[in-house]
């Protein structure tokens, strides 16, 4: 009943930019913490950035100063603006959110992922 759908991935040259979106839909009462994760081939999934319901943010050291996470509560959407992209940013990017549904259940949800490839 609750879905997270990522979009905005693609192929970009080193130094370029992309903006990822994560849109939530379904029987949602509230969205708490939301995070972006990424997983490169043969590597473990890693946390990239998080944003709380109040707008507080955290970032992995590897993306600080280059990536910005933000949210639009009216659209139930979280964004990840990625600038100065590097080949090592290549990965599948996943959205994760702690969502309370209209029947008061609270759990974490994952999106299906969107591929980001940084290459010349």
Secondary structure, DSSP 4 states (H G I P E B T S, - for coil): -EEEEEE--EEE-TT--EEEEEEEEESEEEEEEEEEEEE-TTS--EEEEEE-TT--EEE-TTTTTTEEEEEETTTTEEEEEE-S--GGG-EEEEEEEEEEETTS-EEEEE---EEEEE--
